[in-house]
Amino acid sequence: MTSLGFLQTLLVLHITGFTMMAGTVLADFTVFRRTSRYLIADKQKAVAILEGSAGFVVLISAGALLLITTGIGMVIVFKGAVASMLWFRIKMVLVILVVLNGAVLARRTMLKLRGTLLLNTNETDSQVTDLKRRLGYIYISQLILFLTIFILSVLKF
């Protein structure tokens, strides 16, 4: 395989990984929005739906692994030339923010939400509302970060 063919294969796989991550976050956000109406009224149903969507983490992780490995491969093919470009440096900071936002903030907040729902007491309704709002902000920020990364990758200034 020529280096151009190898680069094109890496690029296709890189875009696939990005699409897996962003698409799964969007799907998870959609499921969460539909579930949010049950968070206080029918906590057992909400827990069941949230448990069903817990498998999304595997898809996001697989997409991240594919994205990172192909990204490193492309940097190697370009002999590091792309690493000195401004758009790439900004993109790397945003990728780190996506990982921190998803792996730390979203995961911790979702675990708190599931735990609060399992307590099944009326005193936790304000906690559920607060966690629901916080998760909404986390999902929106994730999607904005993905969109910004996509725009940076296309414009390459």
C-alpha positions as CSV (number, residue, x, y, z in Angstrom):
1,M,0.0,0.0,0.0
2,T,1.3,3.4,-0.9
3,S,1.7,6.1,1.7
4,L,-1.2,8.0,0.1
5,G,-3.4,4.9,0.4
6,F,-2.3,4.4,4.0
7,L,-3.0,8.1,4.8
8,Q,-6.5,7.9,3.2
9,T,-7.3,4.7,5.1
10,L,-6.2,6.4,8.4
11,L,-8.4,9.4,7.5
12,V,-11.4,7.3,6.8
13,L,-10.9,5.4,10.1
14,H,-10.3,8.7,11.9
15,I,-13.6,10.1,10.7
16,T,-15.3,6.9,11.6
17,G,-14.0,7.1,15.2
18,F,-15.1,10.8,15.4
19,T,-18.6,9.9,14.0
20,M,-18.9,7.0,16.5
21,M,-18.1,9.2,19.4
22,A,-20.2,12.3,18.4
23,G,-23.1,10.2,17.2
24,T,-23.2,8.1,20.3
25,V,-23.1,11.2,22.5
26,L,-25.9,12.6,20.5
27,A,-27.9,9.4,20.8
28,D,-27.2,9.3,24.6
29,F,-28.3,12.9,24.9
30,T,-31.5,12.1,23.0
31,V,-32.3,9.1,25.3
32,F,-31.5,11.2,28.3
33,R,-33.9,14.0,27.2
34,R,-36.7,11.5,26.7
35,T,-35.9,9.9,30.1
36,S,-35.8,13.2,31.9
37,R,-39.6,13.3,32.0
38,Y,-39.6,10.2,34.2
39,L,-36.8,11.2,36.6
40,I,-39.2,12.4,39.3
41,A,-42.6,10.9,38.2
42,D,-41.5,7.3,37.6
43,K,-38.0,6.7,38.9
44,Q,-37.9,3.0,38.3
45,K,-38.7,3.5,34.6
46,A,-36.0,6.2,34.4
47,V,-33.4,3.9,36.0
48,A,-34.3,1.1,33.6
49,I,-33.9,3.4,30.6
50,L,-30.6,4.8,31.9
51,E,-29.3,1.3,32.5
52,G,-30.2,0.4,28.9
53,S,-28.2,3.4,27.6
54,A,-25.2,2.5,29.8
55,G,-23.8,0.5,26.8
56,F,-23.2,3.7,24.9
57,V,-20.0,4.1,26.9
58,V,-18.5,1.1,25.1
59,L,-19.2,2.7,21.7
60,I,-17.8,6.1,22.8
61,S,-14.7,4.3,24.1
62,A,-14.2,2.3,20.9
63,G,-14.7,5.5,18.8
64,A,-12.1,7.3,21.0
65,L,-9.6,4.5,20.7
66,L,-10.0,4.5,16.9
67,L,-9.8,8.3,16.8
68,I,-6.7,8.5,18.9
69,T,-4.8,5.7,17.2
70,T,-5.5,6.9,13.7
71,G,-4.8,10.4,14.7
72,I,-1.3,9.4,16.0
73,G,-0.8,7.4,12.7
74,M,-1.6,10.4,10.6
75,V,0.8,12.6,12.6
76,I,3.5,10.0,12.0
77,V,2.7,9.9,8.3
78,F,2.9,13.7,8.1
79,K,6.2,13.4,10.1
80,G,4.8,15.7,12.8
81,A,4.4,18.7,10.4
82,V,0.7,19.0,11.3
83,A,1.5,19.2,15.0
84,S,3.0,22.7,14.6
85,M,-0.2,24.2,13.0
86,L,-2.5,26.4,15.2
87,W,-5.7,24.6,14.2
88,F,-4.2,21.3,15.3
89,R,-3.1,22.6,18.7
90,I,-6.5,24.1,19.4
91,K,-8.1,20.8,18.3
92,M,-5.9,18.9,20.7
93,V,-7.0,21.1,23.6
94,L,-10.6,20.6,22.6
95,V,-10.1,16.8,22.4
96,I,-8.7,16.8,25.9
97,L,-11.7,18.9,27.1
98,V,-14.1,16.3,25.4
99,V,-12.4,13.5,27.2
100,L,-12.4,15.3,30.6
101,N,-16.0,16.5,30.1
102,G,-17.2,13.0,29.2
103,A,-15.0,10.7,31.3
104,V,-15.0,12.8,34.4
105,L,-17.9,15.2,34.6
106,A,-20.6,13.2,32.7
107,R,-19.7,9.8,34.2
108,R,-19.6,11.2,37.8
109,T,-22.9,13.1,37.3
110,M,-24.6,10.1,35.8
111,L,-23.5,7.8,38.6
112,K,-24.8,10.3,41.1
113,L,-28.1,10.5,39.3
114,R,-28.5,6.7,39.2
115,G,-27.7,6.5,42.9
116,T,-30.1,9.3,43.8
117,L,-32.9,7.6,41.7
118,L,-32.3,4.3,43.5
119,L,-32.8,6.0,46.9
120,N,-36.4,6.6,45.8
121,T,-37.2,9.2,48.4
122,N,-39.0,12.5,47.9
123,E,-36.2,14.5,49.5
124,T,-34.0,13.7,46.5
125,D,-36.3,15.4,43.9
126,S,-34.4,18.6,44.1
127,Q,-31.1,16.7,43.8
128,V,-32.5,14.9,40.7
129,T,-33.6,18.2,39.2
130,D,-30.1,19.7,39.8
131,L,-28.3,16.6,38.4
132,K,-30.7,16.6,35.3
133,R,-29.8,20.2,34.6
134,R,-26.1,19.6,35.1
135,L,-26.2,16.6,32.7
136,G,-28.0,18.7,30.2
137,Y,-25.2,21.3,30.3
138,I,-22.6,18.6,30.0
139,Y,-24.2,17.0,26.9
140,I,-24.7,20.4,25.2
141,S,-21.0,21.3,25.9
142,Q,-19.9,17.9,24.5
143,L,-21.8,18.5,21.3
144,I,-20.5,22.1,21.0
145,L,-16.9,20.8,21.5
146,F,-17.5,18.1,18.8
147,L,-18.9,20.6,16.4
148,T,-15.9,23.0,17.0
149,I,-13.4,20.1,16.5
150,F,-15.2,19.2,13.3
151,I,-15.1,22.8,12.0
152,L,-11.4,23.2,12.9
153,S,-10.6,19.9,11.1
154,V,-12.3,21.2,8.0
155,L,-11.1,24.7,7.9
156,K,-7.5,24.0,8.9
157,F,-6.3,27.6,9.3
